[in-house]
Amino acid sequence: MVRIGKITVLGPAHPYRGGLAAIMETMARIFARRGAQVTVETFTVQYPSFLFPGKSQTVSTPPPADLRIVRSVNTVNPFNWLRVGWRLRRERPDVVLLKYWTPFMAPGFGTIARLARRNGHTKVLCQIDNVEPHEHHIVDRPFNRYFLRSVDGFVYMSEQVHRELRAYTDAPALFSPHPMFEHFGDPVPRAEACARLGIDPQCGYVLFFGLIRDYKGLDILLDAWALLKGRGATAGRRLLVAGEFYTDPQPYVERIERLGLRDEVVLRGSFVPDDEVKYWFSAADSLVLPYRTATQSGVTQIAYRFGVPMIVTDVGGLPEIVPDGRAGFVCRPEASSLASALGRTWEPGVLERLREGVKSESRRFSWEEMCDRIEELYARAGGC
């Protein structure tokens, strides 16, 4: 396999928070271990404050000591895009590796990519989360077209993304499933996790985790829980909702009240720092992703890391990640189907069987495998 000698990893990284930054930093470390000269370039401005739906885009923790991270890219300043692109053209990395997840990044990334490639040496590769966004805007297609046609090759993580990608470009594209997140630490004893979260260890817990947006179907989950409560099935069980609202929280709060779920829903509507993630997953018996739309989800890879069975809806690439009846259950994105799947996990012996399936399936999700695919793309694109 052709090895990459010099690589610029460009996308979210410290001090920007969240799973996308963790992905880019992890891949940078692997390429460094393989002997590459690695620079990570991230944003001076990722989103203007008025466009960012959350409370904070960054963390205050120290930068990782083992990575060279440079803040260089301003996503709203075209003169910056030109400067970064011209500089990369002069620096001649073998690869510029981009992370793409929203058309908002397309103008800047597309301009940088086009300029960097003009040296006749640098290949632009992309690890792509989404092509079509979950929340659509009129500029999505032209923005996607501008960026995606500037790239020499892609690693995608679901067949839905691959199909959407083919509407824009015939550049080489290889599949690699979303790897497991490793930076959240190890599982802790359940009693310790419950104590840290201030919840009753005598209860069983179902977890909804991550940024809360309307397409993620928290309302469906609440309706399903109400159905199960009406059947008397939720006694001794609680629903944990942990994540920052990227939408108006009031309709969800009102729904909890209207359905009479105040005593059965633990709502923590704020961003969960990396060092607290292990407590939520160590306390949970199962994870639910009741999404209306999806490509893939990094939350499933946290569940695999902590050995937590999952219930996912049959949208996008979620059924590819969670085999039905093995690592969890797949259902339709509607309350009755979700209630049925939840009820199945509570049957005697089922969670124990699913945990074994999660352990077995987790072997598929390797960061080394994803970096192998990037090197394979580099070779296919003519790198040497």
C-alpha positions as CSV (number, residue, x, y, z in Angstrom):
1,M,0.0,0.0,0.0
2,V,1.2,3.5,-0.8
3,R,2.1,5.4,2.3
4,I,1.4,9.2,2.7
5,G,4.5,11.1,3.6
6,K,3.1,14.5,4.3
7,I,-0.5,15.2,5.2
8,T,-2.5,18.3,6.2
9,V,-5.7,17.3,8.1
10,L,-8.2,20.2,7.6
11,G,-11.4,20.4,9.6
12,P,-12.7,20.6,13.2
13,A,-10.1,20.1,15.9
14,H,-9.2,21.6,19.3
15,P,-10.4,24.0,20.6
16,Y,-13.6,23.1,18.7
17,R,-15.7,20.5,20.5
18,G,-17.6,17.4,19.6
19,G,-17.2,14.2,17.7
20,L,-16.0,15.7,14.4
21,A,-13.0,17.2,16.1
22,A,-12.3,13.8,17.8
23,I,-12.4,12.1,14.4
24,M,-9.9,14.4,12.7
25,E,-7.5,14.3,15.7
26,T,-7.7,10.5,15.9
27,M,-6.9,10.1,12.2
28,A,-4.0,12.6,12.5
29,R,-2.5,10.5,15.3
30,I,-2.7,7.3,13.2
31,F,-1.0,8.9,10.2
32,A,1.7,10.2,12.5
33,R,2.2,6.7,14.0
34,R,2.6,5.5,10.4
35,G,5.5,7.9,9.9
36,A,3.8,10.8,8.1
37,Q,4.5,14.4,8.7
38,V,1.1,15.6,10.0
39,T,-0.3,19.1,10.4
40,V,-3.8,19.7,11.7
41,E,-5.4,22.9,10.4
42,T,-8.7,24.1,12.0
43,F,-10.8,27.2,12.2
44,T,-10.3,30.7,13.4
45,V,-14.1,31.0,12.7
46,Q,-16.2,27.9,12.2
47,Y,-19.7,29.3,12.4
48,P,-20.6,33.0,12.9
49,S,-22.2,33.2,16.4
50,F,-25.6,34.2,14.9
51,L,-25.7,31.0,12.9
52,F,-24.6,28.6,15.6
53,P,-27.6,27.1,17.4
54,G,-25.8,26.0,20.6
55,K,-24.2,27.9,23.5
56,S,-20.5,27.4,22.8
57,Q,-18.5,26.1,19.9
58,T,-15.3,25.5,21.8
59,V,-13.8,24.0,24.9
60,S,-11.5,25.5,27.5
61,T,-9.3,22.4,28.0
62,P,-5.6,22.5,27.0
63,P,-4.8,21.4,23.4
64,P,-3.5,17.8,22.9
65,A,0.2,17.7,23.4
66,D,0.8,15.1,20.7
67,L,-0.6,17.1,17.8
68,R,0.4,20.2,15.9
69,I,-2.9,22.1,15.5
70,V,-2.9,25.4,13.7
71,R,-6.0,27.7,13.6
72,S,-6.0,29.1,10.1
73,V,-9.4,28.8,8.3
74,N,-12.1,31.4,8.5
75,T,-15.2,29.9,6.9
76,V,-16.8,33.3,6.1
77,N,-13.8,35.2,4.7
78,P,-13.0,34.5,1.0
79,F,-9.7,36.3,1.2
80,N,-8.7,33.8,3.9
81,W,-9.7,30.9,1.7
82,L,-7.3,32.2,-1.0
83,R,-4.5,32.7,1.4
84,V,-4.8,29.2,2.9
85,G,-5.2,27.6,-0.6
86,W,-2.1,29.4,-2.0
87,R,-0.1,28.5,1.1
88,L,-1.0,24.8,0.8
89,R,-0.1,24.9,-2.9
90,R,3.4,26.1,-2.0
91,E,3.8,23.7,0.9
92,R,2.9,20.7,-1.3
93,P,1.6,18.1,1.1
94,D,0.9,14.8,-0.5
95,V,-2.7,14.9,0.8
96,V,-5.1,17.5,2.1
97,L,-7.6,15.5,4.1
98,L,-10.9,17.3,4.6
99,K,-13.9,16.5,6.8
100,Y,-17.3,17.4,5.1
101,W,-20.6,17.4,6.9
102,T,-22.5,20.5,5.8
103,P,-22.8,22.6,2.6
104,F,-22.0,25.7,4.7
105,M,-18.4,24.6,4.5
106,A,-18.4,24.2,0.7
107,P,-17.4,27.6,-0.5
108,G,-14.3,27.8,1.7
109,F,-13.3,24.2,1.4
110,G,-13.9,24.1,-2.3
111,T,-11.8,27.2,-2.9
112,I,-8.9,25.9,-0.7
113,A,-9.1,22.5,-2.4
114,R,-8.9,23.9,-6.0
115,L,-6.0,26.1,-5.2
116,A,-4.0,23.4,-3.3
117,R,-4.4,20.9,-6.2
118,R,-2.9,23.3,-8.7
119,N,0.6,22.4,-7.8
120,G,0.2,19.1,-9.7
121,H,1.2,17.1,-6.6
122,T,-1.3,17.5,-3.8
123,K,-4.3,15.2,-3.7
124,V,-7.5,16.4,-2.0
125,L,-9.3,13.6,-0.1
126,C,-12.4,13.8,1.9
127,Q,-13.9,11.8,4.8
128,I,-17.5,12.6,4.3
129,D,-20.4,12.4,6.8
130,N,-23.3,13.8,4.7
131,V,-24.0,15.0,1.2
132,E,-27.5,16.2,1.5
133,P,-28.1,17.9,4.9
134,H,-30.9,17.0,7.3
135,E,-32.3,20.5,7.1
136,H,-32.4,21.7,3.5
137,H,-31.7,25.2,2.0
138,I,-31.9,26.5,-1.5
139,V,-28.1,26.8,-1.8
140,D,-27.3,23.2,-0.8
141,R,-27.0,21.7,-4.3
142,P,-24.8,24.4,-5.9
143,F,-22.6,24.5,-2.8
144,N,-22.3,20.7,-2.8
145,R,-21.5,20.8,-6.5
146,Y,-18.7,23.4,-6.0
147,F,-17.0,21.4,-3.2
148,L,-17.5,17.8,-4.2
149,R,-16.1,18.4,-7.7
150,S,-12.9,19.7,-6.2
151,V,-12.0,16.4,-4.5
152,D,-9.9,13.5,-5.8
153,G,-11.5,10.8,-3.6
154,F,-13.9,10.1,-0.8
155,V,-14.3,7.8,2.2
156,Y,-18.0,7.4,3.0
157,M,-19.7,5.7,5.9
158,S,-23.1,4.7,4.6
159,E,-24.5,3.6,1.3
160,Q,-27.0,6.4,1.4
161,V,-24.1,8.9,1.4
162,H,-22.5,7.0,-1.5
163,R,-25.7,7.2,-3.6
164,E,-26.1,10.9,-3.0
165,L,-22.4,11.4,-3.8
166,R,-22.8,9.8,-7.2
167,A,-25.2,12.5,-8.2
168,Y,-22.4,15.0,-8.1
169,T,-19.1,13.3,-8.9
170,D,-17.6,10.1,-10.2
171,A,-14.4,10.5,-8.2
172,P,-13.2,7.3,-6.4
173,A,-15.1,6.5,-3.3
174,L,-14.5,3.8,-0.7
175,F,-16.6,2.6,2.2
176,S,-15.4,2.4,5.7
177,P,-17.8,2.3,8.6
178,H,-17.7,4.9,11.3
179,P,-15.0,3.8,13.8
180,M,-15.6,3.6,17.5
181,F,-14.7,6.6,19.6
182,E,-11.9,5.9,22.0
183,H,-11.3,9.2,23.7
184,F,-14.2,9.0,26.1
185,G,-12.3,6.6,28.4
186,D,-13.3,3.2,29.8
187,P,-16.7,2.1,31.2
188,V,-17.1,2.6,34.9
189,P,-19.2,0.5,37.4
190,R,-22.9,1.2,37.0
191,A,-23.3,2.3,40.6
192,E,-20.5,4.8,40.2
193,A,-22.0,6.2,37.0
194,C,-25.4,6.6,38.7
195,A,-23.9,8.3,41.7
196,R,-22.0,10.8,39.4
197,L,-25.2,11.6,37.5
198,G,-27.4,11.8,40.7
199,I,-29.8,9.1,39.5
200,D,-31.2,6.0,41.3
201,P,-29.2,2.9,40.6
202,Q,-32.2,0.7,41.3
203,C,-33.9,1.9,38.1
204,G,-33.2,0.7,34.6
205,Y,-32.3,3.4,32.1
206,V,-32.8,4.1,28.4
207,L,-30.6,6.8,26.9
208,F,-31.2,9.4,24.2
209,F,-27.9,11.1,23.7
210,G,-26.4,13.9,21.6
211,L,-27.4,17.2,20.2
212,I,-31.2,17.6,20.1
213,R,-32.6,18.6,16.7
214,D,-36.1,18.0,15.4
215,Y,-35.1,15.4,12.9
216,K,-33.7,13.2,15.7
217,G,-37.2,12.2,16.8
218,L,-37.1,12.9,20.5
219,D,-40.8,13.6,20.3
220,I,-41.3,10.1,18.8
221,L,-39.5,8.6,21.7
222,L,-41.5,10.5,24.2
223,D,-44.8,9.3,22.6
224,A,-43.5,5.7,22.6
225,W,-42.6,6.0,26.3
226,A,-46.1,7.3,27.0
227,L,-47.6,4.2,25.2
228,L,-45.4,1.9,27.3
229,K,-46.3,3.7,30.5
230,G,-50.0,3.3,29.6
231,R,-49.4,-0.5,29.5
232,G,-47.6,-0.4,32.9
233,A,-44.3,-1.4,31.2
234,T,-42.1,1.5,32.4
235,A,-42.3,0.8,36.2
236,G,-38.8,0.9,37.6
237,R,-37.4,2.4,34.4
238,R,-36.4,5.9,33.4
239,L,-35.6,7.7,30.2
240,L,-32.4,9.7,30.2
241,V,-32.2,12.6,27.7
242,A,-28.7,14.1,27.6
243,G,-27.6,16.7,25.1
244,E,-27.7,20.4,24.1
245,F,-30.8,21.7,22.4
246,Y,-30.2,22.9,18.8
247,T,-33.9,23.8,18.6
248,D,-36.5,25.3,20.8
249,P,-36.7,23.1,24.0
250,Q,-40.1,24.4,25.0
251,P,-42.2,22.0,22.8
252,Y,-40.3,19.0,24.3
253,V,-40.8,20.2,27.8
254,E,-44.5,20.8,27.2
255,R,-44.8,17.3,25.6
256,I,-43.2,15.7,28.7
257,E,-45.8,17.5,30.9
258,R,-48.7,16.8,28.6
259,L,-47.9,13.1,28.5
260,G,-47.4,12.9,32.3
261,L,-43.8,11.8,32.0
262,R,-42.2,14.3,34.4
263,D,-41.3,11.6,36.9
264,E,-40.0,9.2,34.3
265,V,-37.8,11.5,32.1
266,V,-34.4,12.8,33.3
267,L,-33.7,15.8,31.1
268,R,-30.2,17.2,31.0
269,G,-30.5,19.8,28.1
270,S,-26.9,20.9,28.0
271,F,-23.7,19.8,26.2
272,V,-22.0,16.8,27.7
273,P,-18.2,17.3,28.1
274,D,-16.0,14.4,26.9
275,D,-15.0,13.4,30.4
276,E,-18.6,12.9,31.4
277,V,-19.8,10.8,28.5
278,K,-18.7,7.5,30.1
279,Y,-21.1,8.0,33.0
280,W,-24.2,8.3,30.8
281,F,-23.3,5.2,28.8
282,S,-22.2,3.2,31.8
283,A,-25.5,3.9,33.5
284,A,-27.6,3.1,30.4
285,D,-29.1,-0.3,29.7
286,S,-29.8,0.7,26.1
287,L,-29.5,3.6,23.7
288,V,-32.3,4.8,21.4
289,L,-31.9,6.7,18.1
290,P,-35.4,7.5,17.0
291,Y,-34.2,9.5,14.0
292,R,-36.6,10.6,11.2
293,T,-33.6,10.9,8.8
294,A,-30.0,9.9,9.0
295,T,-26.9,8.9,7.1
296,Q,-24.9,7.4,10.0
297,S,-24.4,8.4,13.6
298,G,-21.4,8.8,15.7
299,V,-23.5,8.1,18.8
300,T,-23.8,4.5,17.8
301,Q,-20.0,4.2,17.9
302,I,-20.0,5.5,21.5
303,A,-22.5,2.8,22.3
304,Y,-20.3,0.2,20.8
305,R,-17.3,1.5,22.8
306,F,-19.3,1.1,26.0
307,G,-21.1,-2.2,25.1
308,V,-24.6,-0.7,25.1
309,P,-27.4,-2.3,22.9
310,M,-29.2,0.1,20.6
311,I,-32.7,0.7,19.1
312,V,-32.4,2.6,15.8
313,T,-34.9,3.5,13.1
314,D,-34.7,2.1,9.6
315,V,-33.5,5.3,8.0
316,G,-30.2,6.0,6.2
317,G,-27.3,3.9,7.2
318,L,-28.4,3.1,10.8
319,P,-29.5,-0.5,10.0
320,E,-26.1,-1.1,8.4
321,I,-24.5,-0.1,11.7
322,V,-26.9,-1.9,14.1
323,P,-27.9,-5.4,12.8
324,D,-31.4,-6.1,13.8
325,G,-31.7,-8.7,16.6
326,R,-27.9,-8.9,17.1
327,A,-26.6,-5.6,18.4
328,G,-30.1,-4.1,19.0
329,F,-33.4,-3.7,17.2
330,V,-34.4,-1.8,14.1
331,C,-37.9,-0.2,14.0
332,R,-39.9,2.4,12.0
333,P,-39.7,6.0,13.0
334,E,-43.1,6.0,14.6
335,A,-44.2,5.7,18.2
336,S,-45.9,2.3,18.1
337,S,-43.0,0.6,16.3
338,L,-40.5,2.2,18.7
339,A,-42.6,1.2,21.7
340,S,-42.6,-2.4,20.5
341,A,-38.8,-2.5,20.0
342,L,-38.3,-1.0,23.5
343,G,-40.6,-3.6,25.0
344,R,-38.6,-6.4,23.3
345,T,-35.4,-5.3,25.0
346,W,-37.1,-5.6,28.4
347,E,-38.0,-9.3,27.9
348,P,-36.0,-11.7,30.1
349,G,-32.5,-12.3,28.8
350,V,-32.7,-10.1,25.8
351,L,-30.4,-7.3,26.9
352,E,-27.7,-9.8,28.0
353,R,-27.9,-11.4,24.5
354,L,-27.7,-8.1,22.7
355,R,-24.7,-7.0,24.8
356,E,-22.8,-10.1,23.5
357,G,-23.8,-9.1,20.0
358,V,-22.6,-5.5,20.5
359,K,-19.2,-6.9,21.7
360,S,-18.9,-9.1,18.6
361,E,-20.0,-6.4,16.1
362,S,-17.7,-3.8,17.6
363,R,-14.7,-5.5,15.9
364,R,-15.8,-4.1,12.6
365,F,-15.2,-0.5,13.5
366,S,-11.5,0.3,13.3
367,W,-9.6,3.6,12.8
368,E,-6.8,1.7,11.2
369,E,-9.2,0.4,8.6
370,M,-10.4,3.9,7.8
371,C,-6.9,5.2,7.4
372,D,-6.1,2.2,5.2
373,R,-9.0,3.3,2.9
374,I,-7.6,6.9,2.8
375,E,-4.2,5.5,1.7
376,E,-5.9,3.3,-0.9
377,L,-7.7,6.4,-2.2
378,Y,-4.4,8.2,-2.4
379,A,-3.0,5.5,-4.6
380,R,-6.1,5.4,-6.8
381,A,-5.9,9.2,-7.3
382,G,-2.3,8.8,-8.6
383,G,-0.4,9.5,-5.4
384,C,3.1,8.2,-5.1
